[in-house]
């Protein structure tokens, strides 16, 4: 993102990650377990966020499926554990550990999928003095093949 303004959109660094996951699905149940690592490289304007390591687990129930029209819905629960090394951004220190829990709703029709999730912090330990991240709401639209 741009770093030219007083409130930059990004830190100007090239970051990368690695993820390994396994999922299973039956007609009624869905599970996903994902382990991930994210490397945050040095940015500009004294931004150097720490690397991240995490675990994401989903358990879902297929509440409805219409086989003739290929549409349906899943209801899931998401558990995420994340550790971030100490670092620095424009707001101050970064880093710490947190555990989030929340519902996920997924609807699909033909090749389209919509997903909405709420992640509520159930436990959080930050490094130094910094704001809590608080609840997060994510909405996504996708195409399946």
N, C-alpha and C positions, 0 to 999 in steps of 0.2 A: 504494500500500500504506500501511498504518498507520505513522505516525511517532511515536506517542505513547509507546512503550516505549524502554528503553535500547538495545535491539537492534532497530531498525526494519526492517520488511519492505520498505520502499521509501523513496524520498526525498521523496514528496509532490509531485513535479513532473509536469507534463503534457509528455510527449515525443512526437515524431512522426518518421516516416521516409518514404523514397521508394525504390522498387526498380524495376529494369528487367531483364527476363529474356527469354531465348529458349531454346526447347527443340526437339529433333527426336527422332522415334521411328520405328523400323522394327520389323519383327517380332522381330528379335534385339537391336538396339542402342537405347540411350537416351542423350541428351546434354542437359545443362542448363548454361547460363552465366547468372549473376545478378550484377548490380552493385547495391550498396545503399548508402544513406546514412541515418544515424540522428542526429537532433538531440536531445541531452540538455539540457534547460533546467535552470535553477538550482533546487535542492531546498532542504529545510530541514536543520537540524543540520549545517551546513557541508558538505553533500553537493553537489558540482557536477562530475559526471563529464563527460569530454570527448565531443565529437561523434565518430561512427564512420563510416568509409568502408571498404567491403569488396568482395571478389570471391569468388564461390562457384561452383565448377565440378564437375559430376558426369559420370561416364562409366559407363554401366551395360550389363550383358548380361542378356538375358531367358533365364534358364536353363530355365524350364518354363512352358507354358501349355496348359490344357485348355479348348478352345473350347466344348465342349458344356456344361460346368459353370461356365465363366467363372472359373477360378482359376489362379493361377500364382505365379511368384517372379522377382525381379530381384536380381542381385548388382551392387553399384556401388562405385566408388572416389570419394571426395569430397576435393577440395582447396579450402581456404579461406584467403584472405589478408585480414587485417584490420588497419586502422590506427585508433588511438584517440588523440585529442588529450589533452594533459595535463589532469588534473582532481583531484578529491578526493572520497573517500567516508569512511565511518566507520572503515575500517581504515588509511587513509593516502592516499598519492598513487595516482593511476590514470593510465593512458595507456601507449602504446607500440605496437609492431607484433608480429604473430605470423603464422605459417604453420602450418596444421594439415593432416594427411593421415590418412585412415582409411577403413575399409570401411562400407558400408551394405547391409543386407539388407531387402528389401521383399517382403511376401507379400500377396496379395489374393484375395478370394473374393466373388462377387456384387458388392455395392456397398461392401464393407468392405475396408480396407487397414490393414496394420500395418507400421511402419517402425522399425528399430533401427539406430543408428549409433554409432561410436566415433571421436572426433576426438583424434588424438595430436599434440602440438606437435612440429614438426620444426625450427622456428626461432622464437626469441622474443627481443625486445629491449624491456625495460620502462623506464619513466622513473623515475629515482631508485631508492630502496630499496623494493621491494614483492615480494610472493610471486608465483611463477609460477602461472599458471592451471592447469597440468597437464592430463591427459587429461580428456575429457568424454564421457559416455555419455547419449544421448538416445533415448527410446522414445516412439512416438506411434501413435495409433489414429485412423483417419479414415473418412469416408463419401464415396463418389464418386457422381456423378450422370451 
